[in-house]
């Protein structure tokens, strides 16, 4: 690729990287660039333009479907979920999602492409009945065949999964099941608003193993309300006993649109009733260490895996510039250098997708410079970046592009540069979401990610 002119990015302070130890209100988990607050409805013409052009040569395609239904809203949840929908609502939603996918399947940027991975997230995809799942999967396959998919991921809440449903999911082709266990102490689960208990988590895991999924991932959250050293250590030990293929560990945060924040607001405080950042990082570091003793490898800032060759393709695709076709309410995607997000309320999504097929609500067309930053910053969450690969793809060495920021991270013991790679140290990985802002353009360092 020919060289593009990119200004050198200098490090600077950003509000999300506060040195305050307490967990205060806000969402600091970075899932894209620039922050969602910069995506605008008036930019949708940029999405239309790339959809009506052939895809960028050599770029893979992934498919994400958002299933927003839940038995109960967790106190820390900030995703677009609904707990009040009946079977008719769900049928209408599935019809709208398929209508949206049908629209995309006819666009030059998508037509004829086979997704290399598919992921079902939520909400709770496993909230759907077996018949609803069969209807959804069958409709999606007819519009966009999955024959080329190397991974089909599916998120499940243990209390919605039984032996029959798990066997059906395996027969329907799910290869990677992600169980939202979060913790294995019933008091912690209950006070944080989880719908399931540990007994259901153990049962779902056993049924999933019997169903023969190629990969089973377990999600955990460090630093939940009333978490303690002892209870965290017990959950880590019990998870190791389960021996999942991978474990994803998130650090508890309190975005604005959560019930915990509403309680904080009523009490007149911005300090959350959860562990501080230093403690959460220490707990994640402890868990990583215990999993490594059990033979796991730290694969990303949040994940340990048994087999380094079985990375989560949805996550690595997002990190590495894969086109992500996203359908469903409030879901976000990335096509040919354009970020987009769908209508974020239920009925407006149903109306838009059902009538015109297009439910996109806002978008952002990245410049070459911004696309460079997006891929570099997201790949840092994977732990390292290939200098040669970036120089080849973008025409500029990241050691030049981000010289000051990288030198600053090196000086603080947060990154190393050797053997052709820029690598984030373990200390750096534990706080990577706040460090990523140092590589952002100055005008994007104050944006919210929720």
JOSUL-V554072 format. One record per backbone hydrogen bond with DSSP energy under -0.5 kcal/mol. NH is the residue of the N-H (numbers start at 1). CO is the residue of the C=O. E is the energy in kcal/mol with one decimal. If there is no record, write none. Layout:
# JOSUL-V554072
nh	co	e
NH	CO	E
NH	CO	E
This chain:
# JOSUL-V554072
nh	co	e
4	394	-0.8
6	4	-0.7
9	401	-3.0
17	14	-1.9
18	15	-1.0
24	22	-0.8
25	270	-1.2
26	254	-2.9
28	26	-0.6
30	28	-0.6
31	29	-0.6
37	448	-1.3
38	35	-2.2
39	36	-1.9
40	363	-2.2
43	40	-1.3
44	41	-1.7
46	43	-1.5
47	43	-0.7
48	44	-2.2
49	45	-2.1
50	46	-1.8
51	47	-2.2
52	48	-1.3
53	50	-1.5
55	108	-0.6
59	56	-1.5
60	58	-0.5
62	323	-2.8
63	117	-2.0
64	325	-2.7
65	119	-2.5
66	327	-2.4
67	65	-0.5
67	121	-3.2
68	66	-0.6
70	82	-2.3
74	72	-0.6
75	192	-1.8
76	192	-0.6
77	74	-1.3
81	79	-1.1
82	68	-2.8
90	86	-2.3
91	87	-2.3
92	88	-2.5
93	89	-2.2
94	90	-2.6
95	91	-2.4
96	92	-2.2
97	93	-2.7
98	94	-2.4
99	95	-2.0
100	96	-2.4
101	97	-2.4
102	98	-2.3
103	99	-1.8
104	100	-2.0
105	101	-2.6
106	102	-0.7
106	103	-0.9
107	104	-1.9
109	51	-2.1
110	107	-1.8
111	107	-3.7
113	110	-2.3
115	113	-0.5
116	61	-3.1
117	61	-0.7
118	151	-2.1
119	63	-2.4
120	153	-1.9
121	65	-2.0
121	119	-0.6
123	67	-0.6
124	69	-1.4
126	155	-0.8
127	124	-2.2
128	125	-1.5
133	129	-2.5
134	130	-2.5
135	131	-2.2
136	132	-2.4
137	133	-3.0
138	134	-2.5
139	135	-2.0
140	136	-2.3
141	137	-2.6
142	138	-1.9
143	139	-1.4
144	140	-2.7
149	146	-2.1
150	116	-3.1
151	116	-0.8
153	118	-3.1
154	176	-2.3
155	120	-1.8
156	178	-2.9
158	156	-0.5
160	157	-2.5
161	158	-1.6
162	160	-0.5
166	162	-2.4
167	163	-2.1
168	164	-2.1
169	165	-2.5
170	166	-2.0
171	167	-2.2
172	168	-2.0
173	170	-1.1
174	169	-2.2
175	152	-2.0
176	152	-2.2
177	215	-2.5
178	154	-2.9
178	176	-0.5
179	177	-0.6
179	217	-3.3
180	156	-2.9
180	178	-0.6
181	179	-2.1
182	219	-3.2
183	181	-2.4
186	184	-0.5
189	185	-2.4
190	186	-2.5
191	187	-2.5
192	188	-1.2
193	190	-1.5
194	189	-2.5
200	197	-0.5
201	197	-1.6
202	198	-2.6
203	199	-2.1
204	200	-2.7
205	201	-2.2
206	202	-2.3
207	203	-2.5
208	204	-2.4
209	205	-2.4
210	206	-2.1
211	207	-1.7
212	208	-0.8
212	209	-0.9
213	208	-1.1
215	175	-2.0
217	177	-3.2
218	246	-1.9
219	179	-2.8
220	248	-2.9
221	182	-2.0
222	250	-3.3
224	221	-0.5
226	273	-0.6
227	224	-2.2
232	228	-2.4
233	229	-2.4
234	230	-2.2
235	231	-2.2
236	232	-2.4
237	233	-2.4
238	234	-2.7
239	235	-2.2
240	236	-2.2
241	237	-1.8
242	238	-1.5
243	239	-1.3
244	239	-0.6
245	216	-1.6
246	216	-1.4
247	304	-2.4
248	218	-2.5
249	247	-0.5
249	302	-3.5
250	220	-2.5
250	248	-0.5
252	222	-2.7
252	250	-0.5
254	24	-0.5
254	26	-0.6
255	253	-0.5
258	255	-0.6
258	256	-1.1
260	75	-1.9
262	258	-1.8
263	259	-1.8
264	260	-2.4
265	261	-3.2
266	262	-1.9
267	263	-1.6
268	264	-0.6
268	265	-1.0
269	264	-2.3
272	23	-3.2
272	270	-0.7
274	272	-1.3
275	223	-0.7
277	21	-2.9
280	276	-2.5
281	277	-2.6
282	278	-1.9
283	279	-2.5
284	280	-2.4
285	281	-2.6
286	282	-2.3
287	283	-2.4
288	284	-3.0
289	285	-2.2
290	286	-2.4
291	287	-2.7
292	288	-2.4
293	289	-1.9
294	290	-1.1
295	292	-1.8
296	291	-2.5
297	305	-3.0
299	297	-0.7
299	303	-2.5
300	303	-1.5
301	381	-2.8
304	247	-2.4
305	297	-2.6
306	245	-2.6
308	306	-0.6
310	307	-2.3
313	311	-0.8
316	312	-2.5
317	313	-2.7
318	314	-1.9
319	315	-2.1
320	316	-2.0
321	318	-0.7
322	317	-2.2
323	60	-2.2
324	334	-2.8
325	62	-2.9
325	323	-0.6
326	324	-0.7
327	64	-2.7
330	343	-2.6
331	328	-1.5
333	340	-2.5
334	324	-2.1
335	338	-2.4
338	335	-1.5
339	364	-2.9
340	333	-2.1
341	362	-2.5
342	331	-2.5
343	359	-2.5
349	345	-2.0
350	346	-2.5
351	347	-2.9
352	348	-2.4
353	349	-3.0
354	350	-2.3
355	351	-2.0
356	352	-2.1
357	352	-1.0
359	357	-0.5
361	341	-3.2
362	341	-1.8
363	40	-2.3
364	339	-2.4
366	337	-2.4
366	364	-0.7
371	367	-2.6
372	368	-1.9
373	369	-2.1
374	370	-2.8
375	371	-2.2
376	372	-2.3
377	373	-3.0
378	374	-2.2
379	375	-2.3
380	376	-1.5
381	377	-0.6
381	378	-1.1
382	379	-1.4
383	380	-1.7
384	379	-0.7
385	422	-2.1
387	385	-0.6
387	420	-2.4
388	420	-0.6
390	386	-1.9
391	387	-2.5
392	388	-2.6
393	389	-2.4
394	390	-2.7
395	391	-1.5
396	390	-0.6
400	397	-1.6
401	397	-2.2
402	398	-2.6
403	400	-1.1
405	9	-0.8
406	402	-2.8
407	403	-2.4
408	404	-2.1
409	405	-2.1
410	406	-2.7
411	407	-2.4
412	408	-1.2
413	410	-1.6
414	409	-3.1
415	409	-0.7
416	423	-2.7
418	421	-2.0
421	418	-1.9
422	385	-2.5
423	416	-2.8
423	421	-0.7
424	383	-3.1
425	414	-1.7
429	425	-2.8
430	426	-1.7
431	428	-1.5
432	429	-1.3
434	431	-0.9
435	431	-1.5
436	432	-2.1
437	434	-0.6
438	435	-1.8
439	436	-2.1
440	437	-1.2
444	441	-2.3
445	442	-1.4
447	444	-0.6
449	27	-0.7
